[in-house]
Amino acid sequence: MNKKEIYLIGVGNYTEVIIELAIDCGYTVNGLYHYNNERIGEEVLGIAIIGCTEDLFKTDIKGKQFALTMGENKLRSEMASKIKSLGGFTPNLIHPTALISKSATIGYGCFIHFNAVIWTKSILGNDCVVSPNAMIAHHSEIADACSVASFSVIGAYCKVGKRVLFGVNSIVLPKALIIGDDCIVGAKANVTKSYPNNCLLVGNPARKIKDLN
């Protein structure tokens, strides 16, 4: 298989975004897989839906590359683990205009969109999404399967747990703050202190309004 060939799993609005990102990164998108057989033969931005995931996982996928276009963090992470267990790969898709420090560490299966910034000695885990114009500041750590929406800023020295969702224009101040696993940070929220797992945070300054357990 050509190393620049890729298949996409999941068919929805975000699939169109990842098709364009993959092409911008130099990949040829060979086809899409939906969760069932109902849409086989349809096309999304000219790319055909060629099968369903159940049938895909009955075939030999060793050495093949996949991009996972579902927006839900937990589902994307679980699907990535399934792909890896079967010998497939989920490469990073990093837009050519993204600014990535040479000292930053990035896992696998990440989508880093145009004009995103990953700063000095920051760490980005596996299966993360960094949207256009978002910034991960220096010496910060983002765990697996997080999503950082456009114009959001994760401040310096902060630590973010797994599967955290940051809404558009949200900010975590650079004060060595810790955001626990499975939190949701609402749009325009300004996080000024640390929070444990499973918190819904909104407002400026951000406050916990709900336990997500």
C-alpha positions as CSV (number, residue, x, y, z in Angstrom):
1,M,0.0,0.0,0.0
2,N,1.2,3.5,-0.8
3,K,2.1,5.3,2.4
4,K,0.1,8.3,1.3
5,E,-3.2,6.3,0.9
6,I,-5.8,6.5,3.6
7,Y,-9.3,5.4,4.4
8,L,-11.8,7.4,6.6
9,I,-14.1,5.9,9.2
10,G,-17.3,7.7,10.1
11,V,-19.6,9.6,7.7
12,G,-20.9,12.9,8.9
13,N,-20.3,16.6,8.5
14,Y,-16.8,16.4,10.1
15,T,-15.9,13.8,7.5
16,E,-15.8,16.5,4.9
17,V,-13.4,18.5,7.0
18,I,-11.0,15.5,7.4
19,I,-11.3,14.7,3.7
20,E,-10.0,18.2,2.9
21,L,-7.3,18.0,5.7
22,A,-6.1,14.6,4.4
23,I,-5.8,15.9,0.8
24,D,-4.0,19.0,2.0
25,C,-1.5,16.7,3.8
26,G,-0.8,14.9,0.5
27,Y,-3.0,11.8,1.1
28,T,-5.2,10.0,-1.4
29,V,-8.5,9.2,0.2
30,N,-9.4,5.7,-1.1
31,G,-12.8,5.4,0.5
32,L,-15.1,5.9,3.5
33,Y,-16.6,3.4,6.0
34,H,-19.9,4.1,7.6
35,Y,-21.3,2.3,10.7
36,N,-23.8,0.4,8.6
37,N,-24.4,-0.6,5.0
38,E,-27.3,1.8,4.2
39,R,-25.2,4.4,2.5
40,I,-22.8,2.3,0.5
41,G,-22.3,3.8,-3.0
42,E,-23.0,7.4,-1.8
43,E,-20.3,10.0,-2.2
44,V,-19.0,12.7,0.2
45,L,-17.0,15.4,-1.6
46,G,-16.4,12.9,-4.4
47,I,-15.2,10.1,-2.1
48,A,-17.3,6.9,-2.1
49,I,-18.7,5.1,0.9
50,I,-17.3,1.7,0.2
51,G,-18.4,-0.3,3.3
52,C,-19.3,-0.5,6.9
53,T,-17.0,-0.9,9.9
54,E,-18.4,-4.3,10.9
55,D,-17.4,-5.7,7.5
56,L,-14.1,-3.8,7.5
57,F,-13.0,-5.4,10.8
58,K,-13.6,-8.9,9.3
59,T,-10.9,-8.2,6.7
60,D,-7.1,-7.9,6.9
61,I,-6.3,-4.3,7.6
62,K,-2.6,-4.7,8.5
63,G,-0.6,-1.9,7.2
64,K,-3.5,0.2,6.1
65,Q,-4.0,3.8,7.3
66,F,-7.2,5.2,8.7
67,A,-8.5,8.6,9.8
68,L,-11.3,8.6,12.4
69,T,-13.8,11.3,11.7
70,M,-16.2,10.9,14.6
71,G,-16.3,14.0,16.8
72,E,-17.0,12.2,20.1
73,N,-13.7,11.8,21.9
74,K,-14.4,8.5,23.6
75,L,-15.7,6.8,20.5
76,R,-12.7,8.1,18.4
77,S,-10.3,6.7,21.0
78,E,-12.0,3.3,21.2
79,M,-12.0,3.0,17.4
80,A,-8.3,3.9,17.3
81,S,-7.6,1.1,19.8
82,K,-9.5,-1.3,17.6
83,I,-7.6,-0.3,14.5
84,K,-4.3,-0.6,16.2
85,S,-5.2,-4.1,17.6
86,L,-5.8,-5.3,14.1
87,G,-2.6,-4.0,12.7
88,G,-3.8,-0.8,11.1
89,F,-2.4,2.7,11.6
90,T,-3.9,6.1,12.4
91,P,-1.3,8.7,11.2
92,N,-1.2,12.3,12.2
93,L,-2.8,14.7,9.8
94,I,-1.0,18.0,10.3
95,H,-2.0,20.9,8.0
96,P,1.0,22.5,6.3
97,T,0.2,25.9,7.9
98,A,0.2,24.6,11.4
99,L,3.1,25.8,13.5
100,I,4.7,22.9,15.5
101,S,7.7,23.4,17.7
102,K,10.6,21.1,17.0
103,S,10.7,20.4,20.7
104,A,7.0,19.5,21.0
105,T,5.9,15.8,21.3
106,I,2.8,14.6,19.4
107,G,1.3,11.1,19.6
108,Y,-0.5,9.3,16.7
109,G,-3.9,9.8,15.1
110,C,-4.1,13.5,15.7
111,F,-5.8,16.1,13.5
112,I,-4.0,19.5,13.7
113,H,-5.7,22.0,11.4
114,F,-4.6,25.2,9.7
115,N,-2.9,27.9,11.7
116,A,-2.9,25.8,14.9
117,V,0.1,26.3,17.1
118,I,1.8,23.6,19.2
119,W,4.4,25.5,21.2
120,T,7.8,24.7,22.8
121,K,8.1,21.4,24.7
122,S,4.3,20.9,24.8
123,I,3.0,17.3,24.7
124,L,-0.1,16.3,22.7
125,G,-1.4,12.7,23.3
126,N,-2.9,10.3,20.8
127,D,-6.1,10.9,18.8
128,C,-6.4,14.6,19.6
129,V,-8.0,17.3,17.5
130,V,-6.6,20.8,17.5
131,S,-8.8,23.0,15.4
132,P,-7.9,26.1,13.3
133,N,-6.2,28.9,15.1
134,A,-6.1,27.0,18.5
135,M,-3.0,27.2,20.6
136,I,-1.3,24.7,22.9
137,A,1.2,26.9,24.9
138,H,4.7,25.9,26.0
139,H,5.3,23.1,28.5
140,S,1.7,22.1,28.6
141,E,0.5,18.5,28.5
142,I,-2.7,17.3,26.7
143,A,-3.6,13.7,27.3
144,D,-5.2,11.3,24.7
145,A,-8.4,12.0,22.8
146,C,-8.9,15.6,23.6
147,S,-10.6,18.2,21.3
148,V,-9.5,21.8,21.3
149,A,-11.9,24.0,19.3
150,S,-10.9,27.1,17.2
151,F,-9.4,30.1,18.9
152,S,-9.0,28.2,22.2
153,V,-5.8,28.6,24.2
154,I,-4.3,26.1,26.6
155,G,-1.9,28.1,28.8
156,A,1.6,27.3,29.6
157,Y,2.4,24.6,32.2
158,C,-1.2,23.3,32.2
159,K,-2.1,19.6,32.3
160,V,-5.2,18.3,30.6
161,G,-6.7,14.8,31.2
162,K,-8.1,12.4,28.7
163,R,-11.1,13.0,26.5
164,V,-11.5,16.7,27.4
165,L,-13.5,18.9,25.1
166,F,-12.7,22.6,24.8
167,G,-15.4,24.8,23.2
168,V,-14.7,27.7,20.8
169,N,-12.7,30.6,22.3
170,S,-12.1,28.9,25.6
171,I,-9.0,29.7,27.7
172,V,-7.1,27.9,30.4
173,L,-4.9,30.4,32.1
174,P,-1.1,29.7,32.3
175,K,-0.9,28.9,35.9
176,A,0.1,25.2,36.0
177,L,-3.6,24.3,36.2
178,I,-4.9,20.7,36.0
179,I,-8.1,19.8,34.1
180,G,-9.3,16.3,34.9
181,D,-10.5,13.5,32.5
182,D,-13.7,13.8,30.6
183,C,-14.4,17.5,31.4
184,I,-16.2,19.8,29.0
185,V,-15.1,23.4,28.9
186,G,-17.8,25.6,27.3
187,A,-17.3,28.2,24.6
188,K,-15.6,31.4,25.8
189,A,-15.0,29.8,29.3
190,N,-12.0,31.3,31.1
191,V,-10.6,28.6,33.4
192,T,-8.7,30.1,36.3
193,K,-8.2,27.2,38.6
194,S,-7.9,23.4,38.5
195,Y,-10.8,21.0,38.3
196,P,-11.2,17.2,38.9
197,N,-12.6,14.7,36.4
198,N,-16.1,14.9,34.8
199,C,-16.8,18.6,35.2
200,L,-18.9,20.8,33.0
201,L,-17.3,24.3,33.1
202,V,-18.8,27.5,31.8
203,G,-18.4,31.2,32.2
204,N,-15.8,33.9,32.9
205,P,-14.3,33.0,35.2
206,A,-15.3,29.4,34.6
207,R,-17.3,27.6,37.2
208,K,-18.5,24.0,37.5
209,I,-22.3,23.8,36.8
210,K,-22.7,20.0,36.5
211,D,-21.0,16.7,37.4
212,L,-20.8,14.6,34.2
213,N,-20.5,11.2,35.9
